[in-house]
Amino acid sequence: MDSQKASFQAGETKGQAQEKASGMMEKAGNIAQSVKDSIQDVSHYLLLLFLSHRS
């Protein structure tokens, strides 16, 4: 019976770790998207700044 309990607890721990890893990957993806959006915003601003100073 102890073997079954240990096996159950190991499976439960594995499931919790996978869930936590999945959440962390989702957060990393959100951060990456935010960085991408910020870079695009800065690039757009710099392009407009460059074009406005050309004349």
N, CA, C and O atoms as a Tinker XYZ file with bonds, in Angstrom:
   220  protein
     1  N      0.816000   -1.196000    0.000000    73     2
     2  CA     0.000000    0.000000    0.000000    64     1     3
     3  C      0.862000    1.264000    0.000000    63     2     4     5
     4  O      0.514000    2.257000   -0.638000    81     3
     5  N      1.977000    1.222000    0.712000    73     3     6
     6  CA     2.862000    2.390000    0.738000    64     5     7
     7  C      3.413000    2.692000   -0.650000    63     6     8     9
     8  O      3.608000    3.854000   -1.009000    81     7
     9  N      3.662000    1.645000   -1.425000    73     7    10
    10  CA     4.167000    1.807000   -2.785000    64     9    11
    11  C      3.136000    2.527000   -3.659000    63    10    12    13
    12  O      3.492000    3.393000   -4.459000    81    11
    13  N      1.880000    2.173000   -3.506000    73    11    14
    14  CA     0.819000    2.828000   -4.281000    64    13    15
    15  C      0.684000    4.292000   -3.879000    63    14    16    17
    16  O      0.473000    5.157000   -4.729000    81    15
    17  N      0.804000    4.566000   -2.590000    73    15    18
    18  CA     0.699000    5.943000   -2.101000    64    17    19
    19  C      1.860000    6.779000   -2.626000    63    18    20    21
    20  O      1.672000    7.917000   -3.057000    81    19
    21  N      3.068000    6.205000   -2.589000    73    19    22
    22  CA     4.246000    6.914000   -3.088000    64    21    23
    23  C      4.118000    7.175000   -4.586000    63    22    24    25
    24  O      4.470000    8.251000   -5.070000    81    23
    25  N      3.615000    6.188000   -5.309000    73    23    26
    26  CA     3.427000    6.335000   -6.752000    64    25    27
    27  C      2.400000    7.429000   -7.048000    63    26    28    29
    28  O      2.594000    8.240000   -7.953000    81    27
    29  N      1.326000    7.446000   -6.293000    73    27    30
    30  CA     0.296000    8.473000   -6.458000    64    29    31
    31  C      0.871000    9.860000   -6.185000    63    30    32    33
    32  O      0.641000   10.800000   -6.945000    81    31
    33  N      1.622000    9.972000   -5.089000    73    31    34
    34  CA     2.203000   11.268000   -4.733000    64    33    35
    35  C      3.211000   11.732000   -5.780000    63    34    36    37
    36  O      3.289000   12.921000   -6.088000    81    35
    37  N      3.984000   10.789000   -6.328000    73    35    38
    38  CA     4.938000   11.139000   -7.381000    64    37    39
    39  C      4.203000   11.655000   -8.614000    63    38    40    41
    40  O      4.613000   12.643000   -9.223000    81    39
    41  N      3.127000   10.986000   -8.970000    73    39    42
    42  CA     2.333000   11.430000  -10.115000    64    41    43
    43  C      1.700000   12.787000   -9.873000    63    42    44    45
    44  O      1.641000   13.629000  -10.768000    81    43
    45  N      1.233000   12.986000   -8.661000    73    43    46
    46  CA     0.628000   14.269000   -8.309000    64    45    47
    47  C      1.672000   15.390000   -8.376000    63    46    48    49
    48  O      1.400000   16.472000   -8.896000    81    47
    49  N      2.850000   15.121000   -7.853000    73    47    50
    50  CA     3.935000   16.108000   -7.889000    64    49    51
    51  C      4.337000   16.417000   -9.326000    63    50    52    53
    52  O      4.571000   17.573000   -9.678000    81    51
    53  N      4.414000   15.376000  -10.154000    73    51    54
    54  CA     4.752000   15.568000  -11.564000    64    53    55
    55  C      3.704000   16.449000  -12.246000    63    54    56    57
    56  O      4.051000   17.352000  -13.007000    81    55
    57  N      2.435000   16.189000  -11.975000    73    55    58
    58  CA     1.358000   16.985000  -12.564000    64    57    59
    59  C      1.437000   18.444000  -12.142000    63    58    60    61
    60  O      1.233000   19.346000  -12.955000    81    59
    61  N      1.731000   18.670000  -10.873000    73    59    62
    62  CA     1.856000   20.042000  -10.377000    64    61    63
    63  C      3.038000   20.751000  -11.033000    63    62    64    65
    64  O      2.949000   21.928000  -11.382000    81    63
    65  N      4.143000   20.028000  -11.198000    73    63    66
    66  CA     5.326000   20.614000  -11.835000    64    65    67
    67  C      5.044000   20.960000  -13.290000    63    66    68    69
    68  O      5.465000   22.010000  -13.777000    81    67
    69  N      4.330000   20.075000  -13.985000    73    67    70
    70  CA     3.983000   20.349000  -15.381000    64    69    71
    71  C      3.056000   21.545000  -15.493000    63    70    72    73
    72  O      3.191000   22.356000  -16.409000    81    71
    73  N      2.122000   21.657000  -14.571000    73    71    74
    74  CA     1.196000   22.788000  -14.573000    64    73    75
    75  C      1.940000   24.091000  -14.322000    63    74    76    77
    76  O      1.673000   25.105000  -14.967000    81    75
    77  N      2.876000   24.053000  -13.378000    73    75    78
    78  CA     3.668000   25.250000  -13.069000    64    77    79
    79  C      4.540000   25.633000  -14.269000    63    78    80    81
    80  O      4.644000   26.812000  -14.611000    81    79
    81  N      5.161000   24.646000  -14.901000    73    79    82
    82  CA     5.997000   24.904000  -16.074000    64    81    83
    83  C      5.174000   25.501000  -17.207000    63    82    84    85
    84  O      5.629000   26.406000  -17.906000    81    83
    85  N      3.969000   24.991000  -17.380000    73    83    86
    86  CA     3.092000   25.508000  -18.426000    64    85    87
    87  C      2.744000   26.976000  -18.159000    63    86    88    89
    88  O      2.743000   27.800000  -19.074000    81    87
    89  N      2.453000   27.287000  -16.910000    73    87    90
    90  CA     2.154000   28.674000  -16.545000    64    89    91
    91  C      3.344000   29.593000  -16.767000    63    90    92    93
    92  O      3.192000   30.729000  -17.216000    81    91
    93  N      4.528000   29.089000  -16.448000    73    91    94
    94  CA     5.738000   29.889000  -16.647000    64    93    95
    95  C      5.999000   30.112000  -18.132000    63    94    96    97
    96  O      6.429000   31.194000  -18.529000    81    95
    97  N      5.742000   29.096000  -18.957000    73    95    98
    98  CA     5.921000   29.239000  -20.402000    64    97    99
    99  C      4.930000   30.251000  -20.965000    63    98   100   101
   100  O      5.267000   31.028000  -21.858000    81    99
   101  N      3.716000   30.239000  -20.443000    73    99   102
   102  CA     2.721000   31.213000  -20.897000    64   101   103
   103  C      3.162000   32.632000  -20.533000    63   102   104   105
   104  O      3.044000   33.551000  -21.343000    81   103
   105  N      3.670000   32.802000  -19.313000    73   103   106
   106  CA     4.168000   34.118000  -18.900000    64   105   107
   107  C      5.332000   34.561000  -19.772000    63   106   108   109
   108  O      5.408000   35.725000  -20.167000    81   107
   109  N      6.243000   33.634000  -20.076000    73   107   110
   110  CA     7.388000   33.956000  -20.932000    64   109   111
   111  C      6.913000   34.382000  -22.323000    63   110   112   113
   112  O      7.455000   35.317000  -22.913000    81   111
   113  N      5.908000   33.696000  -22.831000    73   111   114
   114  CA     5.348000   34.058000  -24.131000    64   113   115
   115  C      4.722000   35.447000  -24.103000    63   114   116   117
   116  O      4.867000   36.217000  -25.052000    81   115
   117  N      4.031000   35.766000  -23.020000    73   115   118
   118  CA     3.425000   37.096000  -22.884000    64   117   119
   119  C      4.496000   38.180000  -22.814000    63   118   120   121
   120  O      4.349000   39.252000  -23.399000    81   119
   121  N      5.580000   37.886000  -22.089000    73   119   122
   122  CA     6.679000   38.852000  -21.986000    64   121   123
   123  C      7.324000   39.052000  -23.351000    63   122   124   125
   124  O      7.613000   40.182000  -23.744000    81   123
   125  N      7.550000   37.961000  -24.072000    73   123   126
   126  CA     8.156000   38.058000  -25.401000    64   125   127
   127  C      7.282000   38.885000  -26.337000    63   126   128   129
   128  O      7.795000   39.695000  -27.109000    81   127
   129  N      5.977000   38.688000  -26.275000    73   127   130
   130  CA     5.066000   39.467000  -27.122000    64   129   131
   131  C      5.109000   40.936000  -26.744000    63   130   132   133
   132  O      5.075000   41.803000  -27.618000    81   131
   133  N      5.184000   41.223000  -25.459000    73   131   134
   134  CA     5.264000   42.605000  -24.994000    64   133   135
   135  C      6.546000   43.281000  -25.475000    63   134   136   137
   136  O      6.531000   44.437000  -25.897000    81   135
   137  N      7.650000   42.548000  -25.406000    73   135   138
   138  CA     8.931000   43.086000  -25.889000    64   137   139
   139  C      8.848000   43.357000  -27.385000    63   138   140   141
   140  O      9.290000   44.404000  -27.859000    81   139
   141  N      8.284000   42.416000  -28.121000    73   139   142
   142  CA     8.133000   42.587000  -29.571000    64   141   143
   143  C      7.303000   43.837000  -29.873000    63   142   144   145
   144  O      7.677000   44.642000  -30.725000    81   143
   145  N      6.188000   43.995000  -29.180000    73   143   146
   146  CA     5.327000   45.156000  -29.390000    64   145   147
   147  C      6.069000   46.451000  -29.069000    63   146   148   149
   148  O      5.944000   47.438000  -29.795000    81   147
   149  N      6.838000   46.448000  -27.988000    73   147   150
   150  CA     7.592000   47.640000  -27.594000    64   149   151
   151  C      8.645000   47.993000  -28.638000    63   150   152   153
   152  O      8.833000   49.165000  -28.966000    81   151
   153  N      9.325000   46.985000  -29.155000    73   151   154
   154  CA    10.346000   47.230000  -30.186000    64   153   155
   155  C      9.703000   47.803000  -31.437000    63   154   156   157
   156  O     10.250000   48.711000  -32.063000    81   155
   157  N      8.540000   47.272000  -31.801000    73   155   158
   158  CA     7.846000   47.808000  -32.970000    64   157   159
   159  C      7.434000   49.259000  -32.741000    63   158   160   161
   160  O      7.549000   50.084000  -33.647000    81   159
   161  N      6.956000   49.577000  -31.544000    73   159   162
   162  CA     6.564000   50.950000  -31.226000    64   161   163
   163  C      7.758000   51.892000  -31.311000    63   162   164   165
   164  O      7.656000   52.977000  -31.883000    81   163
   165  N      8.880000   51.482000  -30.747000    73   163   166
   166  CA    10.091000   52.316000  -30.770000    64   165   167
   167  C     10.588000   52.472000  -32.202000    63   166   168   169
   168  O     10.985000   53.565000  -32.604000    81   167
   169  N     10.570000   51.401000  -32.967000    73   167   170
   170  CA    11.013000   51.472000  -34.367000    64   169   171
   171  C     10.150000   52.451000  -35.146000    63   170   172   173
   172  O     10.662000   53.250000  -35.929000    81   171
   173  N      8.849000   52.390000  -34.932000    73   171   174
   174  CA     7.922000   53.291000  -35.616000    64   173   175
   175  C      8.209000   54.744000  -35.210000    63   174   176   177
   176  O      8.241000   55.636000  -36.059000    81   175
   177  N      8.414000   54.970000  -33.922000    73   175   178
   178  CA     8.706000   56.314000  -33.439000    64   177   179
   179  C     10.004000   56.831000  -34.050000    63   178   180   181
   180  O     10.064000   57.975000  -34.501000    81   179
   181  N     11.040000   55.999000  -34.067000    73   179   182
   182  CA    12.330000   56.424000  -34.619000    64   181   183
   183  C     12.226000   56.720000  -36.106000    63   182   184   185
   184  O     12.847000   57.664000  -36.596000    81   183
   185  N     11.451000   55.926000  -36.827000    73   183   186
   186  CA    11.255000   56.184000  -38.248000    64   185   187
   187  C     10.566000   57.529000  -38.455000    63   186   188   189
   188  O     10.978000   58.319000  -39.306000    81   187
   189  N      9.522000   57.785000  -37.680000    73   187   190
   190  CA     8.834000   59.077000  -37.800000    64   189   191
   191  C      9.745000   60.229000  -37.421000    63   190   192   193
   192  O      9.714000   61.282000  -38.058000    81   191
   193  N     10.545000   60.043000  -36.405000    73   191   194
   194  CA    11.498000   61.074000  -35.996000    64   193   195
   195  C     12.515000   61.340000  -37.095000    63   194   196   197
   196  O     12.817000   62.494000  -37.399000    81   195
   197  N     13.033000   60.297000  -37.681000    73   195   198
   198  CA    13.999000   60.416000  -38.762000    64   197   199
   199  C     13.383000   61.142000  -39.957000    63   198   200   201
   200  O     13.990000   62.054000  -40.518000    81   199
   201  N     12.176000   60.734000  -40.342000    73   199   202
   202  CA    11.518000   61.354000  -41.491000    64   201   203
   203  C     11.180000   62.812000  -41.234000    63   202   204   205
   204  O     11.233000   63.623000  -42.158000    81   203
   205  N     10.839000   63.159000  -40.021000    73   203   206
   206  CA    10.474000   64.549000  -39.722000    64   205   207
   207  C     11.700000   65.464000  -39.719000    63   206   208   209
   208  O     11.561000   66.672000  -39.908000    81   207
   209  N     12.889000   64.914000  -39.511000    73   207   210
   210  CA    14.105000   65.737000  -39.484000    64   209   211
   211  C     14.817000   65.765000  -40.835000    63   210   212   213
   212  O     15.826000   66.454000  -40.986000    81   211
   213  N     14.314000   65.039000  -41.796000    73   211   214
   214  CA    14.934000   65.012000  -43.117000    64   213   215
   215  C     14.632000   66.269000  -43.902000    63   214   216   217
   216  O     15.441000   66.670000  -44.738000    81   215
   217  N     13.490000   66.911000  -43.665000    73   215   218
   218  CA    13.114000   68.066000  -44.478000    64   217   219
   219  C     13.754000   69.336000  -44.024000    63   218   220
   220  O     13.526000   70.389000  -44.619000    81   219
